[in-house]
Amino acid sequence: FYRCMVRALLDSCTTGTGAVKVIERDRSIEFEWTPRGQLFVDEVEGAYGRPRTLVQCQPTAKKKLLQMFPKEASFINSASIVSTGIYTTVEMVEVVETWTLPEGCEEEGTYKSGKHIVAISNKTFVSEDWDSPSFPFVFCRWGQAPIGFWGTSIPDEVAPIQVEINRILKQVTEAMRLMTAPKFLINKAAMLDSNHVNNKVGTGMLYAGT
């Protein structure tokens, strides 16, 4: 869990929100770091920070899926291959997992179970009720956004300052380019050695008289 949270904390600093997935498997609890880019909520539904549906789109190796769902081999082998944009010899299939939270109240007779679904492009592996009041994730946020589910990141906070720094540096650079190469008007009668006029700092020049 600690190693997963370290990566989640890094995500919260850089993207605003880090996530660790809590998985119940073989009567034990496992933890899995989840990249922020795999998670999606409805921005309107999550405007107040409490969306009812969370979606995870995770590219998964075919071999791993075959181990998880051996009876569905024909569907897995014929599923659409995900293009990752990088060279790989592993065939990846996008697995979409969604959680919809329950709503209503049992005492008032208005309770309605949520839903948990695991599917690929051509087959639904799991479709079951979801009665937990929360999603199976631990979220950490660097900062809380004024509106929405996701957090704010360090780049979000320092971006205005960095823009101002860039503007000032641009002005300083331009001023240095234009104003740091002074020209001298030297009377020809001064008989000045031209080698004495250079860009060296602290150059000494000999002279006679007081």
N, C-alpha and C positions, 0 to 999 in steps of 0.2 A: 504493500500500500504506500509506503514511504517513497519508493522509487517512482511510482506512478504520480504521486502528488508533486514531486520535484518537477516533473515534466509539465504537469498541469499548471503549476505556479509560473513556470516560464511562459506558457501560453497566455496566462492571464496578464503577464507584463507586456507581451508583444501584441496580442490580439484582443485583450480585454477579458476573455473568459477561458478558463481551463476546465477540463472535465475528466473524471475518472468513472468508469462504468463498473457497477457492482453486479457480479454474475454469480448466480447460484448453480453449481454444477457438481453432480455426484455427492450431494449432501455436504458440500463445503462451499465457502464463499471465496471467490476470486475477484481480483481487481485488474482492470485493463485501462490503460491510458487511451483516451479518445481524442483525436485531433479536432479542433474547433470547426474546421471546414467540413467535417462529416455530419454535423448536427444542424437541424433546421426546425424553426417554429414559424407559425403564421404571425407575421409582424403586427397585424391588427389585433388578433386574439391575444398576443403576448404584450400588448402595449403597456399594460399595468404590471408586467413582470410575472404573470401567472397563466401561461398558456396551458390549454388542456391537452394538446397533442404535441408530441416530440417525435421527429423523424431522424433516423440515422442511416446514411447511405455509405456503406463500407465495401470497398473492393476486397474480395476474398478469393484466395486460391482455390481452384477447382478441387485439388486434392484434399484440402481441408474440408470443403463442403461434402465431398464424398464420404469422408470419415464421420462427419456429423449426421448426414442423412443418407445412409447407404441404400435405402429402399427407393430413393428418388434419383438413382444414377442416370436413368435415361433422360430426365429433365435437366439435370445438371450438365451433362455432356452436350446437350443441344442448346444450352442457354447462351445468350449473347455475351461476347467477350468484351471486357472493358478496355478501352485504349487509355493507357496511363501517360502517354506522351514521352516516355523514356524507354530505352531498350530493355527488354526483359524476356526471359525464356519461360516465365511462369504465366499460365493462362489464368486471368483474373475475371471473376464474375461479380457484378454489383449486387450486394445483398441489402435489401431495404427492410429496416426494422422500425416499427412504429408503436408508440404507446399513447393511448387515449385514456385520460384519468376518469374515474367514475364521477357521477354527479347525483345530486339529490340527497335525500335523507331517508334512512330506513324507518325511523320512527314515524315519519309523516307519510310513508308509503310512496315516496317519489324517487327512491334510490334506483339508479341505473348503472350497471357495471360498465367499466371501461373496456378497452380492447388492446390486446397485444398481438401483433402480426409480424411474421418473418417470411419474406418472399424474395424471389428472384424474378426475372423478366417473364418467365413462362410457368412458374409454379409457386404456390403458397405452401410453405412448410409448416407454419404454426399460425393458428387463429384461435385465440383463447381469451377468456375474460381476464380483465386486469382490475383488481380490487384494491390495490395499494393507492394511497392518497398522493403519492409522489412518483416521479420518474426514478429509474434505477441508476442514478448518476449522483456523484458528488461534484458540485460546481464551486469554483473559486473565481472571484473577480477582483481585478486590481482596483477598479472604481465602479460606482453605481451610476449608470446612465440616467438622465432625467426621465426618460421614458423608454420602454422596451425591456426585453428579457436579458439581453447580452450586456456585458460590462464594458467599461472604457479602459483603454490601455495607456501605458506610459507615452507612446508616440502621440496619442490623442491629446495628452496634456501638454507636451512640450512642443508640439507642432507650431503653434503661434509664435512661441519664443524663437524657435529655430528659423522660422521665416524672417523674423526681424533681424536675427544674427546674420543670416545670408544677405539681407539687404544692406546691412552696415558693412559687411566684408566686401561686398561688391563696390560700395562707395569708396572704402579705404583703398582697395586695389586700383580703382580708377584714379584716385587722387595720387597714389604713389607713382602710377605710370606717367601722369601728366606733370607732377610738381617736384619730383625728386631728381631731376636731371637739370640743375641750374646752368645757365650760360653766363660767362663773364665777358665784359667788354674790356679789352686790354690795349692800352696805347702801344703802338708799335715802337715808340721811343723808349719804352720800359726795358727793352732787350731781355724779356722774360724767356727763360728756357721752356719750350713747349712740353718737355717731359715732366715738368713740375705740375702741369695741369692734367690730373687723372682722377680716377674714381676711388683711389686708395684712401682709407680712413687714417687721419693723424699724420699726413705727409708733412715733413719739415722742409722749409725753404730758406736758403741762406740769403741774407741781406746785409748791406753795409750802412753805417750811420746810426743815428739814434731812433 
